[in-house]
Amino acid sequence: MKLLCCIFISISIVWADDSGLRYEKDKVCEQLHAMGQPKFKELFIAVYSQKFPNSTLEEVMCLAEEMLKLGEKCCAEGAAADCYDKGATEISDKSCQADSPFPKHPGISKCCAKADVHERKVCLASLHYPADELPSLLEPTNEEMCQDFTQDRIGYSSRYVYELARRHRSVPVGLVLNATGIQTQILEKCCTPTASTPCFLSERFQGRQFNILLRFTSNHCNNNVNLKSYKDGLTAYYGSILNISFEKAQPMVQDFQAGLSKCCLQPNPECLMQKFTTFQQVICNDRYPDECCKSSRAPWNTVLCVQGLKRTTRPPPDTPPTTALCQQDNHNATERFLFEIGARAVHSSLPVISTALSKIKEEVKACCSDPDFQACMTKEDGHVAKATAFLTKSEEICSKYKTLDFPSFKAM
């Protein structure tokens, strides 16, 4: 199913003039006619579940139904030219009412206080929840799923999209819809009087690669959206995996991270898949011609394989940081400094490395305005000391986690 970026309608995208509004309406109507009402509504359930993950299914469904009604009304032959814009404005006004049935958000009152209708819609579109993790999605038994599915197939699909999308809120929404399609296909095939556990096992085995792709993509996109120094962490991470210098690692990772920023929040996953393909070609260019770069491997599978390789231990930097980190024309000095620290953390996870480097980066910036740069950078209660201690402890714990059996690690 091909999804268009402009599907987010006027509540998410505000155009500056009438021609833009007509273009937006045309694209929405084209998508509604191509997908049909049930799939069109499912798309919006996924979009708003990602945007408002702490809202109830009923609140998300209510907003999705309003958007479907807007499309049906304004895409009908003979609809007024301003039908679409007026309808989107009414929806944004309704979301500001005290008794609104739509998803709630802590910052919504700030947006609703804006007098200008376009400013209000832009503000509402920019709201997003923090990156709090939801509990893992517990899958019911095969019998329970079949009972729910056979009783209400559309309702089951809507609930599944809601639960999946709110737990994978940073991935292209097309991946969530594809995963839902795979799940409903499994139930259609296996929820029959003659089907049994072997049917579920066989179907899930065939779909396992897509589930791995969804989790892998979700991790990368979620980290890219929510970690301040993800690019610095990625550079250090792949530098230690590939055992390459900062000069080689930085441009390679910079392009990949820019691709994540561009593609993760696009509805269509094709952009992200192309970025994985490009990254695979860069990684496999005379670096890992063996197990991770077999021609039969999917591009994202190559990246996942490389991430599982043993990282190379690197020596500490020879010289302490200097005021060269503060020079305006030396753009790579701080990044190189962070690389040398992060690349030594060969057992820690990428989010841990990125978090530590983010704190160190803050300290470098603060110390550049301090008369005694060296003293500022080496003070015991500073971010550098605390982040370094954090990485050291992480290395100690993660090293033992990888070498001890689980009972021994748990006892420790």
SULUR-V194660 format. One record per backbone hydrogen bond with DSSP energy under -1.0 kcal/mol. NH is the residue of the N-H (numbers start at 1). CO is the residue of the C=O. If there is no record, write none. Layout:
nh: [NH:NH]
co: [CO:CO]
This chain:
nh: [7:12:13:21:22:23:24:25:26:27:28:29:30:31:32:33:34:35:36:40:41:42:43:44:45:46:47:48:49:50:51:52:55:60:61:62:63:64:65:66:67:68:69:70:71:72:73:74:75:79:83:86:87:88:89:90:91:92:93:94:95:96:97:100:108:111:112:113:114:120:121:122:123:124:125:126:132:145:146:147:148:149:150:151:152:156:157:158:159:160:161:162:163:164:165:166:174:175:177:178:179:180:181:182:183:184:185:186:187:188:189:190:191:192:199:200:201:202:203:204:205:206:207:211:212:213:214:215:216:217:218:219:220:221:222:223:224:225:226:227:230:233:234:235:236:237:238:239:240:241:242:244:249:250:253:254:255:256:257:258:259:260:261:262:263:264:266:273:274:275:276:277:278:279:280:281:282:283:284:286:293:297:302:303:304:305:306:307:309:312:325:326:327:330:333:336:337:338:339:340:341:342:343:345:346:353:354:355:356:357:358:359:360:361:362:363:364:365:366:367:368:369:370:376:377:378:382:386:387:388:389:390:391:392:393:394:395:396:397:398:399:400:401:402:404:409:410:411:412]
co: [4:9:9:17:18:19:20:21:22:23:24:25:26:27:28:29:30:31:32:36:37:38:39:40:41:42:43:44:45:46:47:48:52:56:57:58:59:60:61:62:63:64:65:66:67:68:69:70:71:76:80:82:83:84:85:86:87:88:89:90:91:93:94:97:105:107:108:109:111:116:117:118:119:120:121:122:130:141:142:143:144:145:146:147:148:152:153:154:155:156:157:158:159:160:161:162:267:172:173:174:175:176:177:178:179:180:181:182:183:184:185:186:187:190:196:196:197:198:199:200:201:202:203:207:208:209:210:211:212:213:214:215:216:217:218:219:220:221:222:223:227:229:230:231:232:233:234:235:236:237:238:239:245:246:249:250:251:252:253:254:255:256:257:258:259:260:263:269:270:271:272:273:274:275:276:277:278:279:280:284:290:294:298:299:300:301:302:303:306:240:322:323:324:327:330:332:333:334:335:336:337:338:339:342:344:349:350:351:352:353:354:355:356:357:358:359:360:361:362:363:364:366:367:372:373:374:379:382:383:384:385:386:387:388:389:390:391:392:393:394:395:396:397:398:400:405:406:407:408]
